[in-house]
Amino acid sequence: MCNYIEQSFENLFGAELLLILAGFTLITAYFIVNQILQLYEEGRLRRYLVFYGLLLCGISLSYIACSLVQLEIHIHHYLWPLFLLPGASASSGLLSSMYEGILLGISTNGVARWGFGSLVESRGHSRHIEVPSLDAMNVVINATYITFKWTDLDWSGVNIVVNDVLRHQGFTHQGHFSFEWPRNRDRPEYFRFAFFQEDHFRGLSMGGFSRPAVLDIHGKWSTPIAEI
């Protein structure tokens, strides 16, 4: 059975990603076991077991209560590291500090990438991610630059990824947005776009990225056939 799962994962995602996932799983398991042993030696393990037991019971009861009124609990990317943070408080010096730093980094990255989000959401809300339509974008290409323009946008701004690197995050002005990028005549470039919405309480809420559009070395612009 394990061999079948391993072979299926490798066929779908490749051996390199499988190796990375296996390494990440082993390191995470080591972190957890190390902290459990440290808390046990310090005589604090029972206290933390009670804390996490109550936390799981609270989440489970909240999930049941929300399901009765057509709502759902959404544990966001930045929340689960905060739930694990108390368990990384063993007095083991450098290792505990490293665990706490990693968890805080994951939480901060989640807020920076996706913005704050509500624990309780309407059913199906968390699965709806709007992806920009590249057909609504005006593209102007000259000998030196390529310019992207939108008009009448309902979003606060646009993220632009060039060759898998976030190169620009800009806000709209009265629904208008424009961005200019210098052309590269040595190799084709790949562009992906995503909208974001600014909220005074939740921060930035990110939409989904489009499939890549291509600008070849001859200045020909090609959009994907279908959007995800």
N, C-alpha and C positions, 0 to 999 in steps of 0.2 A: 504494500500500500504506500509506504513512504517513498519507494523508488518510483512508483507511478506518479505521485504528486510532484516529486523533484523533476521528473522528465517532462511533465506537462508544463510546469512553471518555466523550465528552461526553453521549451519550444515556443512559449508565448513571449517571454521577455528577454531571453538570452542568458548565457552562462555568467556574464559579468554581474548583472543585476542580482542573479541568484546568489552569487558569492558575497556581494555587498549585504544583501538581506540576512544571510546566514551569519556573517560577522557581526552585524548590528544586533541580531537576536542574542548571540552569545555574550556580547558585551553588556547588553541590558540585563540579561539573566545574572551575570556576575555582579553588577551593581546592586540588584535587588537582594541577592543572597548575602552579599557583603554587609549591607545596611541592616538586614534582619539579624545577622549574627552580632553586629555591633550593638544593636538595641537590646538584644537578649543578654549580652554580657554586662550592659549597664543597668539591667533590671527594669527597662522601660518598654519592653516589647508588648506586654499585656495591655498597657495603656493605649498604645498605638493600634493594637488589634481591635480594641473597643471603639476607638475613634473611627477607624475605617469601616468597621461593621455598621456603626450608626450612619456614616456617610452613605454607604451602599443602600441601607434600608431607606434612608431619606430620599435618595434618587429613585429607587424602585417605587416607593409610595407616590412620589410626585409624578412619575411616568404613568402610573395607573390612574391617578386623579386627572391628569391632563387628557388621557385617552378617552375619558368619559365625556369630555366637552369638545372633542375633535381638535385637540391641541397636541403638541409633541415636545418632548425635551430634546434640546440640541446642545450637546457638550462641544463647545467650539474648540478650535485648535489651540487657543491660548489658555483654556481653562484646565485641561487635564494635567499639565505640568504643575499648576498651582495646587491641585488636589494631592499630587505626589510630594510636593515640597516639604510638608511636615515630616514625612518619613525619611528625609535625607538629613535629619538634624542630629544624627549620632555624633558623639564627640571623638571622631576618628581623625581629626586634623585635616590634612590636605585632601583626602578622598572625599569627605563629606562636603567640603567647600567646593570641590570640583563638581560633584553631583548637583549641588544647589545652583552653581553657575550655569550648568548645562540646562537645567529645568527653567531657570529664569530667562535664559537666552531663547529657548524654544517658545516660551510664552510671549516674550517681546517681539520675536519674529512673527508670530501669529497675529498680534495686534497690528504690527506695521504692514503686513501683507493684506489682511482681510478686514481690519477694523474691528471694533467691538460689536458684539452681537447679543441678542436676547437669549436667555435660557429657554424661554417658552415661546414657541412660534406656532402659527397656524399650520395644519397638516399640509405637507407638500411645498411649503414656502421655501425650506432649505434646499430643495432640489431644483428650484427654478433659478437658473443663472442665464442672464441675457448676454448674448454674444453679438458683437457689432456686425452689421451688414456692410460689406465692403463695396456693394453696389451703390450705397448712398454717399460714398466718399468721393470727393473730386480730387483727382491725381493730376498734377502738372509736372512734366519732365522736360528739362532743358539740358544743355551740354554739361552743366556743372552740378545741378541740384535736382532733387525730387521733392515736391511739396505736396502735403496732404491737407485737405480742407474739408471741414464739416460745417453745415449750417443747421440751425433749428434743433440743436441737441437738447434733450431733456436731462442729460447727465451733467455732473459738475466738471468732469475732465476726462482725459484720455491717457492711457498708458501705451507706450510704443516700444516693442521689443524688436531689436535688429540682430539677426544671427544669434538668437537665444540669449541676448543680453538686454536688460531693461535700459534703454537709452534716454527715455524722456517720460516724464509724468507732468502733464500740463493741464491747467484749468481753462475752461471755456470762458468766453467773454460775451455775455448776452446771447448764449446759445451757439456762438461761432468759435471754431477752433482751427488753428493752422500750425503746421510744423514743417520745417525745411531740413532736409538731410543731404549732405554731400555725397555725390555718386562715387562708386568704386568701379573703375573700369577694368580691374584685374580679375575679379571674380563676381559671381552673382550674389545678391543679398536677399535675405528672407525677412519679411516684415510680418509681425503679428500685432493686433490691436485689442485693447480692452477698455471699456468704460469704467468709471468709478463715480460714486455719489458721496458728497460730503455732508455730514450731519453733525450738528453741534454737540450731540450727546453720544453718538455711536462712532464718531470719527469717520474714516473712509470705508465705504462698503464697495467691494470690488465685484465687477462683472466677470464673465468668462472671456478668455482670449479666443480670437478668431483663428482659423487655420492659416498657415503661412501663405502670403502672397510673395511673388518673386519678381525682382528686377534684375534682368540679365545684363551682361556686359555691353550689349548693344542698345540698352535703354528700353527694352520691351518689358511692359508691365503685365504680369499674368496673375489673376486672382484664382483661388481654388474653386473647383466646380460646385462644391457643396460646403455648407457651414456645419460645424458640430453644434 
